[in-house]
Amino acid sequence: MMKASPPANDNAKVKAAPACAICGRPRVEKYTPFCSSRCADVDLYRWLNGKYAIPASEEPDEDSRDVRLEDE
Ligand SMILES: [Zn+2]
C-alpha cells in the first residue's frame, strides 16, 4: 500500500506568499498588502506626512526601523 505524499506545489505556493509592504513579513489577507493593521497604519501615517514623496535615498535596515505609532 502506498502512502500519498502532499503535492509539492502547495509548498511552493506558501513560499511565494507576498510580503508585507512595510515590514516584509508574510501579509495577512485581511490587511493586504500588509501583515497587520499596525503596518497599514504605518503606511497611512507615511502618506499623511508626505514621506512617500521623498525619493528613496535612505534605505535603512528593516529591523532597525522604529516607527513610532502607538496611539491607535
Ligand atoms: Zn507588516
PDB file of the backbone (N, CA, C, O) and the ligand in Angstrom, with CONECT records:
HET     ZN  A 101       1
ATOM      1  N   MET A   1       0.843  -1.213   0.000  1.00  0.00           N
ATOM      2  CA  MET A   1       0.000   0.000   0.000  1.00  0.00           C
ATOM      3  C   MET A   1       0.878   1.263   0.000  1.00  0.00           C
ATOM      4  O   MET A   1       1.823   1.378   0.780  1.00  0.00           O
ATOM      5  N   MET A   2       0.554   2.171  -0.861  1.00  0.00           N
ATOM      6  CA  MET A   2       1.382   3.380  -0.963  1.00  0.00           C
ATOM      7  C   MET A   2       0.737   4.539  -0.228  1.00  0.00           C
ATOM      8  O   MET A   2      -0.482   4.713  -0.221  1.00  0.00           O
ATOM      9  N   LYS A   3       1.586   5.305   0.373  1.00  0.00           N
ATOM     10  CA  LYS A   3       1.102   6.485   1.086  1.00  0.00           C
ATOM     11  C   LYS A   3       1.203   7.709   0.167  1.00  0.00           C
ATOM     12  O   LYS A   3       2.255   7.975  -0.415  1.00  0.00           O
ATOM     13  N   ALA A   4       0.138   8.418   0.053  1.00  0.00           N
ATOM     14  CA  ALA A   4       0.170   9.603  -0.815  1.00  0.00           C
ATOM     15  C   ALA A   4       0.858  10.763  -0.103  1.00  0.00           C
ATOM     16  O   ALA A   4       0.500  11.121   1.020  1.00  0.00           O
ATOM     17  N   SER A   5       1.838  11.336  -0.765  1.00  0.00           N
ATOM     18  CA  SER A   5       2.516  12.489  -0.164  1.00  0.00           C
ATOM     19  C   SER A   5       1.859  13.777  -0.645  1.00  0.00           C
ATOM     20  O   SER A   5       1.311  13.831  -1.746  1.00  0.00           O
ATOM     21  N   PRO A   6       1.916  14.781   0.162  1.00  0.00           N
ATOM     22  CA  PRO A   6       1.300  16.066  -0.228  1.00  0.00           C
ATOM     23  C   PRO A   6       1.966  16.630  -1.475  1.00  0.00           C
ATOM     24  O   PRO A   6       3.173  16.470  -1.659  1.00  0.00           O
ATOM     25  N   PRO A   7       1.207  17.273  -2.314  1.00  0.00           N
ATOM     26  CA  PRO A   7       1.759  17.838  -3.560  1.00  0.00           C
ATOM     27  C   PRO A   7       2.813  18.898  -3.268  1.00  0.00           C
ATOM     28  O   PRO A   7       2.655  19.724  -2.369  1.00  0.00           O
ATOM     29  N   ALA A   8       3.880  18.858  -4.039  1.00  0.00           N
ATOM     30  CA  ALA A   8       4.970  19.815  -3.825  1.00  0.00           C
ATOM     31  C   ALA A   8       4.545  21.226  -4.163  1.00  0.00           C
ATOM     32  O   ALA A   8       5.121  22.198  -3.674  1.00  0.00           O
ATOM     33  N   ASN A   9       3.548  21.326  -4.988  1.00  0.00           N
ATOM     34  CA  ASN A   9       3.099  22.657  -5.405  1.00  0.00           C
ATOM     35  C   ASN A   9       2.596  23.479  -4.227  1.00  0.00           C
ATOM     36  O   ASN A   9       2.738  24.702  -4.202  1.00  0.00           O
ATOM     37  N   ASP A  10       2.013  22.800  -3.262  1.00  0.00           N
ATOM     38  CA  ASP A  10       1.492  23.521  -2.108  1.00  0.00           C
ATOM     39  C   ASP A  10       2.605  24.265  -1.383  1.00  0.00           C
ATOM     40  O   ASP A  10       2.447  25.425  -1.002  1.00  0.00           O
ATOM     41  N   ASN A  11       3.712  23.593  -1.200  1.00  0.00           N
ATOM     42  CA  ASN A  11       4.837  24.220  -0.513  1.00  0.00           C
ATOM     43  C   ASN A  11       5.332  25.441  -1.271  1.00  0.00           C
ATOM     44  O   ASN A  11       5.598  26.489  -0.682  1.00  0.00           O
ATOM     45  N   ALA A  12       5.452  25.294  -2.568  1.00  0.00           N
ATOM     46  CA  ALA A  12       5.935  26.405  -3.382  1.00  0.00           C
ATOM     47  C   ALA A  12       5.004  27.596  -3.262  1.00  0.00           C
ATOM     48  O   ALA A  12       5.433  28.750  -3.248  1.00  0.00           O
ATOM     49  N   LYS A  13       3.742  27.292  -3.178  1.00  0.00           N
ATOM     50  CA  LYS A  13       2.758  28.369  -3.075  1.00  0.00           C
ATOM     51  C   LYS A  13       2.972  29.161  -1.796  1.00  0.00           C
ATOM     52  O   LYS A  13       2.960  30.392  -1.800  1.00  0.00           O
ATOM     53  N   VAL A  14       3.168  28.435  -0.704  1.00  0.00           N
ATOM     54  CA  VAL A  14       3.353  29.110   0.580  1.00  0.00           C
ATOM     55  C   VAL A  14       4.600  29.980   0.559  1.00  0.00           C
ATOM     56  O   VAL A  14       4.595  31.101   1.067  1.00  0.00           O
ATOM     57  N   LYS A  15       5.663  29.456  -0.032  1.00  0.00           N
ATOM     58  CA  LYS A  15       6.918  30.208  -0.088  1.00  0.00           C
ATOM     59  C   LYS A  15       6.786  31.458  -0.934  1.00  0.00           C
ATOM     60  O   LYS A  15       7.469  32.454  -0.700  1.00  0.00           O
ATOM     61  N   ALA A  16       5.908  31.400  -1.914  1.00  0.00           N
ATOM     62  CA  ALA A  16       5.763  32.532  -2.828  1.00  0.00           C
ATOM     63  C   ALA A  16       4.779  33.561  -2.287  1.00  0.00           C
ATOM     64  O   ALA A  16       4.430  34.516  -2.982  1.00  0.00           O
ATOM     65  N   ALA A  17       4.334  33.369  -1.056  1.00  0.00           N
ATOM     66  CA  ALA A  17       3.377  34.306  -0.489  1.00  0.00           C
ATOM     67  C   ALA A  17       3.965  35.706  -0.461  1.00  0.00           C
ATOM     68  O   ALA A  17       5.117  35.886  -0.065  1.00  0.00           O
ATOM     69  N   PRO A  18       3.198  36.689  -0.873  1.00  0.00           N
ATOM     70  CA  PRO A  18       3.690  38.063  -0.925  1.00  0.00           C
ATOM     71  C   PRO A  18       4.002  38.588   0.464  1.00  0.00           C
ATOM     72  O   PRO A  18       3.401  38.173   1.455  1.00  0.00           O
ATOM     73  N   ALA A  19       4.940  39.496   0.516  1.00  0.00           N
ATOM     74  CA  ALA A  19       5.370  40.033   1.800  1.00  0.00           C
ATOM     75  C   ALA A  19       4.687  41.356   2.096  1.00  0.00           C
ATOM     76  O   ALA A  19       4.224  42.060   1.199  1.00  0.00           O
ATOM     77  N   CYS A  20       4.642  41.665   3.364  1.00  0.00           N
ATOM     78  CA  CYS A  20       4.071  42.932   3.808  1.00  0.00           C
ATOM     79  C   CYS A  20       4.853  44.085   3.184  1.00  0.00           C
ATOM     80  O   CYS A  20       6.082  44.046   3.127  1.00  0.00           O
ATOM     81  N   ALA A  21       4.148  45.102   2.722  1.00  0.00           N
ATOM     82  CA  ALA A  21       4.800  46.234   2.052  1.00  0.00           C
ATOM     83  C   ALA A  21       5.598  47.080   3.040  1.00  0.00           C
ATOM     84  O   ALA A  21       6.432  47.892   2.639  1.00  0.00           O
ATOM     85  N   ILE A  22       5.343  46.891   4.308  1.00  0.00           N
ATOM     86  CA  ILE A  22       6.019  47.719   5.312  1.00  0.00           C
ATOM     87  C   ILE A  22       7.187  46.984   5.957  1.00  0.00           C
ATOM     88  O   ILE A  22       8.317  47.473   5.939  1.00  0.00           O
ATOM     89  N   CYS A  23       6.925  45.832   6.517  1.00  0.00           N
ATOM     90  CA  CYS A  23       7.967  45.160   7.292  1.00  0.00           C
ATOM     91  C   CYS A  23       8.494  43.907   6.607  1.00  0.00           C
ATOM     92  O   CYS A  23       9.497  43.345   7.045  1.00  0.00           O
ATOM     93  N   GLY A  24       7.839  43.460   5.544  1.00  0.00           N
ATOM     94  CA  GLY A  24       8.366  42.330   4.792  1.00  0.00           C
ATOM     95  C   GLY A  24       7.928  40.982   5.322  1.00  0.00           C
ATOM     96  O   GLY A  24       8.327  39.950   4.782  1.00  0.00           O
ATOM     97  N   ARG A  25       7.126  40.966   6.354  1.00  0.00           N
ATOM     98  CA  ARG A  25       6.614  39.694   6.861  1.00  0.00           C
ATOM     99  C   ARG A  25       5.483  39.216   5.954  1.00  0.00           C
ATOM    100  O   ARG A  25       4.915  39.998   5.191  1.00  0.00           O
ATOM    101  N   PRO A  26       5.166  37.941   6.043  1.00  0.00           N
ATOM    102  CA  PRO A  26       4.042  37.417   5.240  1.00  0.00           C
ATOM    103  C   PRO A  26       2.775  38.208   5.531  1.00  0.00           C
ATOM    104  O   PRO A  26       2.382  38.389   6.684  1.00  0.00           O
ATOM    105  N   ARG A  27       2.153  38.670   4.463  1.00  0.00           N
ATOM    106  CA  ARG A  27       0.982  39.514   4.680  1.00  0.00           C
ATOM    107  C   ARG A  27      -0.256  38.692   5.008  1.00  0.00           C
ATOM    108  O   ARG A  27      -0.360  37.516   4.658  1.00  0.00           O
ATOM    109  N   VAL A  28      -1.173  39.335   5.677  1.00  0.00           N
ATOM    110  CA  VAL A  28      -2.428  38.692   6.047  1.00  0.00           C
ATOM    111  C   VAL A  28      -3.522  39.181   5.117  1.00  0.00           C
ATOM    112  O   VAL A  28      -3.636  40.371   4.825  1.00  0.00           O
ATOM    113  N   GLU A  29      -4.320  38.233   4.663  1.00  0.00           N
ATOM    114  CA  GLU A  29      -5.331  38.572   3.662  1.00  0.00           C
ATOM    115  C   GLU A  29      -6.209  39.737   4.113  1.00  0.00           C
ATOM    116  O   GLU A  29      -6.578  40.604   3.322  1.00  0.00           O
ATOM    117  N   LYS A  30      -6.528  39.733   5.386  1.00  0.00           N
ATOM    118  CA  LYS A  30      -7.416  40.757   5.923  1.00  0.00           C
ATOM    119  C   LYS A  30      -6.822  42.155   5.797  1.00  0.00           C
ATOM    120  O   LYS A  30      -7.539  43.143   5.643  1.00  0.00           O
ATOM    121  N   TYR A  31      -5.476  42.212   5.869  1.00  0.00           N
ATOM    122  CA  TYR A  31      -4.814  43.524   5.861  1.00  0.00           C
ATOM    123  C   TYR A  31      -3.986  43.753   4.607  1.00  0.00           C
ATOM    124  O   TYR A  31      -3.201  44.699   4.548  1.00  0.00           O
ATOM    125  N   THR A  32      -4.154  42.892   3.597  1.00  0.00           N
ATOM    126  CA  THR A  32      -3.392  43.042   2.356  1.00  0.00           C
ATOM    127  C   THR A  32      -3.396  44.487   1.878  1.00  0.00           C
ATOM    128  O   THR A  32      -4.456  45.112   1.886  1.00  0.00           O
ATOM    129  N   PRO A  33      -2.269  45.046   1.464  1.00  0.00           N
ATOM    130  CA  PRO A  33      -0.979  44.350   1.288  1.00  0.00           C
ATOM    131  C   PRO A  33      -0.081  44.394   2.519  1.00  0.00           C
ATOM    132  O   PRO A  33       1.143  44.420   2.390  1.00  0.00           O
ATOM    133  N   PHE A  34      -0.660  44.403   3.682  1.00  0.00           N
ATOM    134  CA  PHE A  34       0.150  44.461   4.889  1.00  0.00           C
ATOM    135  C   PHE A  34      -0.061  43.215   5.733  1.00  0.00           C
ATOM    136  O   PHE A  34      -0.887  42.363   5.406  1.00  0.00           O
ATOM    137  N   CYS A  35       0.700  43.115   6.829  1.00  0.00           N
ATOM    138  CA  CYS A  35       0.620  41.923   7.661  1.00  0.00           C
ATOM    139  C   CYS A  35      -0.268  42.180   8.866  1.00  0.00           C
ATOM    140  O   CYS A  35      -0.680  41.245   9.554  1.00  0.00           O
ATOM    141  N   SER A  36      -0.561  43.441   9.117  1.00  0.00           N
ATOM    142  CA  SER A  36      -1.354  43.755  10.297  1.00  0.00           C
ATOM    143  C   SER A  36      -1.932  45.159  10.167  1.00  0.00           C
ATOM    144  O   SER A  36      -1.533  45.929   9.294  1.00  0.00           O
ATOM    145  N   SER A  37      -2.864  45.476  11.037  1.00  0.00           N
ATOM    146  CA  SER A  37      -3.456  46.813  10.997  1.00  0.00           C
ATOM    147  C   SER A  37      -2.404  47.855  11.347  1.00  0.00           C
ATOM    148  O   SER A  37      -2.488  49.010  10.931  1.00  0.00           O
ATOM    149  N   ARG A  38      -1.419  47.428  12.113  1.00  0.00           N
ATOM    150  CA  ARG A  38      -0.377  48.364  12.515  1.00  0.00           C
ATOM    151  C   ARG A  38       0.439  48.810  11.304  1.00  0.00           C
ATOM    152  O   ARG A  38       0.727  49.996  11.143  1.00  0.00           O
ATOM    153  N   CYS A  39       0.807  47.853  10.456  1.00  0.00           N
ATOM    154  CA  CYS A  39       1.572  48.200   9.268  1.00  0.00           C
ATOM    155  C   CYS A  39       0.720  49.036   8.330  1.00  0.00           C
ATOM    156  O   CYS A  39       1.234  49.938   7.669  1.00  0.00           O
ATOM    157  N   ALA A  40      -0.565  48.754   8.261  1.00  0.00           N
ATOM    158  CA  ALA A  40      -1.453  49.558   7.430  1.00  0.00           C
ATOM    159  C   ALA A  40      -1.487  50.989   7.958  1.00  0.00           C
ATOM    160  O   ALA A  40      -1.515  51.945   7.183  1.00  0.00           O
ATOM    161  N   ASP A  41      -1.484  51.125   9.267  1.00  0.00           N
ATOM    162  CA  ASP A  41      -1.469  52.451   9.876  1.00  0.00           C
ATOM    163  C   ASP A  41      -0.165  53.165   9.575  1.00  0.00           C
ATOM    164  O   ASP A  41      -0.149  54.367   9.310  1.00  0.00           O
ATOM    165  N   VAL A  42       0.921  52.420   9.619  1.00  0.00           N
ATOM    166  CA  VAL A  42       2.228  52.997   9.326  1.00  0.00           C
ATOM    167  C   VAL A  42       2.251  53.555   7.921  1.00  0.00           C
ATOM    168  O   VAL A  42       2.772  54.643   7.675  1.00  0.00           O
ATOM    169  N   ASP A  43       1.675  52.790   6.997  1.00  0.00           N
ATOM    170  CA  ASP A  43       1.648  53.227   5.603  1.00  0.00           C
ATOM    171  C   ASP A  43       0.827  54.499   5.473  1.00  0.00           C
ATOM    172  O   ASP A  43       1.234  55.453   4.809  1.00  0.00           O
ATOM    173  N   LEU A  44      -0.315  54.499   6.104  1.00  0.00           N
ATOM    174  CA  LEU A  44      -1.184  55.673   6.049  1.00  0.00           C
ATOM    175  C   LEU A  44      -0.496  56.865   6.690  1.00  0.00           C
ATOM    176  O   LEU A  44      -0.577  57.983   6.180  1.00  0.00           O
ATOM    177  N   TYR A  45       0.167  56.633   7.787  1.00  0.00           N
ATOM    178  CA  TYR A  45       0.893  57.672   8.514  1.00  0.00           C
ATOM    179  C   TYR A  45       1.947  58.310   7.615  1.00  0.00           C
ATOM    180  O   TYR A  45       2.122  59.528   7.609  1.00  0.00           O
ATOM    181  N   ARG A  46       2.643  57.470   6.861  1.00  0.00           N
ATOM    182  CA  ARG A  46       3.679  57.990   5.963  1.00  0.00           C
ATOM    183  C   ARG A  46       3.067  58.832   4.861  1.00  0.00           C
ATOM    184  O   ARG A  46       3.586  59.886   4.492  1.00  0.00           O
ATOM    185  N   TRP A  47       1.965  58.348   4.351  1.00  0.00           N
ATOM    186  CA  TRP A  47       1.296  59.099   3.290  1.00  0.00           C
ATOM    187  C   TRP A  47       0.887  60.474   3.807  1.00  0.00           C
ATOM    188  O   TRP A  47       1.090  61.488   3.138  1.00  0.00           O
ATOM    189  N   LEU A  48       0.316  60.495   4.990  1.00  0.00           N
ATOM    190  CA  LEU A  48      -0.168  61.741   5.557  1.00  0.00           C
ATOM    191  C   LEU A  48       0.963  62.724   5.790  1.00  0.00           C
ATOM    192  O   LEU A  48       0.763  63.938   5.749  1.00  0.00           O
ATOM    193  N   ASN A  49       2.139  62.198   6.031  1.00  0.00           N
ATOM    194  CA  ASN A  49       3.286  63.060   6.284  1.00  0.00           C
ATOM    195  C   ASN A  49       4.072  63.368   5.021  1.00  0.00           C
ATOM    196  O   ASN A  49       5.090  64.059   5.062  1.00  0.00           O
ATOM    197  N   GLY A  50       3.594  62.852   3.905  1.00  0.00           N
ATOM    198  CA  GLY A  50       4.232  63.155   2.629  1.00  0.00           C
ATOM    199  C   GLY A  50       5.595  62.534   2.467  1.00  0.00           C
ATOM    200  O   GLY A  50       6.373  62.952   1.610  1.00  0.00           O
ATOM    201  N   LYS A  51       5.896  61.537   3.281  1.00  0.00           N
ATOM    202  CA  LYS A  51       7.233  60.960   3.221  1.00  0.00           C
ATOM    203  C   LYS A  51       7.425  60.103   1.978  1.00  0.00           C
ATOM    204  O   LYS A  51       8.554  59.828   1.572  1.00  0.00           O
ATOM    205  N   TYR A  52       6.326  59.688   1.385  1.00  0.00           N
ATOM    206  CA  TYR A  52       6.444  58.864   0.187  1.00  0.00           C
ATOM    207  C   TYR A  52       6.854  59.706  -1.018  1.00  0.00           C
ATOM    208  O   TYR A  52       7.237  59.173  -2.060  1.00  0.00           O
ATOM    209  N   ALA A  53       6.770  61.006  -0.866  1.00  0.00           N
ATOM    210  CA  ALA A  53       7.133  61.880  -1.979  1.00  0.00           C
ATOM    211  C   ALA A  53       8.642  62.041  -2.079  1.00  0.00           C
ATOM    212  O   ALA A  53       9.167  62.504  -3.092  1.00  0.00           O
ATOM    213  N   ILE A  54       9.326  61.655  -1.019  1.00  0.00           N
ATOM    214  CA  ILE A  54      10.783  61.786  -0.997  1.00  0.00           C
ATOM    215  C   ILE A  54      11.418  60.577  -1.688  1.00  0.00           C
ATOM    216  O   ILE A  54      11.108  59.434  -1.353  1.00  0.00           O
ATOM    217  N   PRO A  55      12.294  60.831  -2.640  1.00  0.00           N
ATOM    218  CA  PRO A  55      12.997  59.722  -3.314  1.00  0.00           C
ATOM    219  C   PRO A  55      13.751  58.867  -2.303  1.00  0.00           C
ATOM    220  O   PRO A  55      14.293  59.357  -1.312  1.00  0.00           O
ATOM    221  N   ALA A  56      13.760  57.591  -2.589  1.00  0.00           N
ATOM    222  CA  ALA A  56      14.383  56.665  -1.640  1.00  0.00           C
ATOM    223  C   ALA A  56      15.896  56.736  -1.729  1.00  0.00           C
ATOM    224  O   ALA A  56      16.525  55.970  -2.459  1.00  0.00           O
ATOM    225  N   SER A  57      16.474  57.663  -0.979  1.00  0.00           N
ATOM    226  CA  SER A  57      17.935  57.749  -0.934  1.00  0.00           C
ATOM    227  C   SER A  57      18.437  57.063   0.324  1.00  0.00           C
ATOM    228  O   SER A  57      19.540  56.517   0.364  1.00  0.00           O
ATOM    229  N   GLU A  58      17.603  57.105   1.342  1.00  0.00           N
ATOM    230  CA  GLU A  58      17.971  56.417   2.581  1.00  0.00           C
ATOM    231  C   GLU A  58      17.234  55.095   2.643  1.00  0.00           C
ATOM    232  O   GLU A  58      16.003  55.054   2.624  1.00  0.00           O
ATOM    233  N   GLU A  59      17.980  54.037   2.716  1.00  0.00           N
ATOM    234  CA  GLU A  59      17.378  52.708   2.763  1.00  0.00           C
ATOM    235  C   GLU A  59      17.827  51.990   4.027  1.00  0.00           C
ATOM    236  O   GLU A  59      18.743  51.169   3.987  1.00  0.00           O
ATOM    237  N   PRO A  60      17.200  52.291   5.122  1.00  0.00           N
ATOM    238  CA  PRO A  60      17.601  51.709   6.409  1.00  0.00           C
ATOM    239  C   PRO A  60      17.270  50.230   6.491  1.00  0.00           C
ATOM    240  O   PRO A  60      16.441  49.707   5.746  1.00  0.00           O
ATOM    241  N   ASP A  61      17.936  49.590   7.406  1.00  0.00           N
ATOM    242  CA  ASP A  61      17.671  48.172   7.635  1.00  0.00           C
ATOM    243  C   ASP A  61      16.251  48.019   8.167  1.00  0.00           C
ATOM    244  O   ASP A  61      15.815  48.776   9.034  1.00  0.00           O
ATOM    245  N   GLU A  62      15.549  47.045   7.644  1.00  0.00           N
ATOM    246  CA  GLU A  62      14.157  46.860   8.039  1.00  0.00           C
ATOM    247  C   GLU A  62      14.019  46.636   9.541  1.00  0.00           C
ATOM    248  O   GLU A  62      13.057  47.084  10.165  1.00  0.00           O
ATOM    249  N   ASP A  63      14.972  45.951  10.094  1.00  0.00           N
ATOM    250  CA  ASP A  63      14.880  45.588  11.508  1.00  0.00           C
ATOM    251  C   ASP A  63      15.152  46.781  12.421  1.00  0.00           C
ATOM    252  O   ASP A  63      14.633  46.854  13.535  1.00  0.00           O
ATOM    253  N   SER A  64      15.972  47.713  11.937  1.00  0.00           N
ATOM    254  CA  SER A  64      16.346  48.826  12.795  1.00  0.00           C
ATOM    255  C   SER A  64      15.351  49.964  12.671  1.00  0.00           C
ATOM    256  O   SER A  64      15.439  50.967  13.378  1.00  0.00           O
ATOM    257  N   ARG A  65      14.417  49.793  11.775  1.00  0.00           N
ATOM    258  CA  ARG A  65      13.430  50.851  11.581  1.00  0.00           C
ATOM    259  C   ARG A  65      12.426  50.856  12.726  1.00  0.00           C
ATOM    260  O   ARG A  65      11.703  49.882  12.938  1.00  0.00           O
ATOM    261  N   ASP A  66      12.390  51.936  13.443  1.00  0.00           N
ATOM    262  CA  ASP A  66      11.473  52.024  14.579  1.00  0.00           C
ATOM    263  C   ASP A  66      10.429  53.099  14.300  1.00  0.00           C
ATOM    264  O   ASP A  66      10.710  54.295  14.370  1.00  0.00           O
ATOM    265  N   VAL A  67       9.259  52.663  13.992  1.00  0.00           N
ATOM    266  CA  VAL A  67       8.194  53.605  13.680  1.00  0.00           C
ATOM    267  C   VAL A  67       7.367  53.866  14.926  1.00  0.00           C
ATOM    268  O   VAL A  67       6.819  52.955  15.546  1.00  0.00           O
ATOM    269  N   ARG A  68       7.301  55.121  15.261  1.00  0.00           N
ATOM    270  CA  ARG A  68       6.530  55.456  16.463  1.00  0.00           C
ATOM    271  C   ARG A  68       5.082  55.720  16.082  1.00  0.00           C
ATOM    272  O   ARG A  68       4.744  56.769  15.532  1.00  0.00           O
ATOM    273  N   LEU A  69       4.258  54.768  16.381  1.00  0.00           N
ATOM    274  CA  LEU A  69       2.847  54.906  16.037  1.00  0.00           C
ATOM    275  C   LEU A  69       2.042  54.089  17.040  1.00  0.00           C
ATOM    276  O   LEU A  69       1.397  53.099  16.693  1.00  0.00           O
ATOM    277  N   GLU A  70       2.099  54.522  18.267  1.00  0.00           N
ATOM    278  CA  GLU A  70       1.484  53.720  19.320  1.00  0.00           C
ATOM    279  C   GLU A  70       0.066  54.190  19.633  1.00  0.00           C
ATOM    280  O   GLU A  70      -0.712  53.471  20.260  1.00  0.00           O
ATOM    281  N   ASP A  71      -0.257  55.392  19.193  1.00  0.00           N
ATOM    282  CA  ASP A  71      -1.596  55.897  19.521  1.00  0.00           C
ATOM    283  C   ASP A  71      -2.582  55.483  18.446  1.00  0.00           C
ATOM    284  O   ASP A  71      -2.640  56.096  17.380  1.00  0.00           O
ATOM    285  N   GLU A  72      -3.328  54.482  18.712  1.00  0.00           N
ATOM    286  CA  GLU A  72      -4.284  53.986  17.722  1.00  0.00           C
ATOM    287  C   GLU A  72      -5.674  54.428  18.105  1.00  0.00           C
ATOM    288  O   GLU A  72      -6.636  54.117  17.403  1.00  0.00           O
TER     289      GLU A  72
HETATM  290 ZN    ZN A 101       3.991  44.329   8.250  1.00  0.00          ZN2+
END
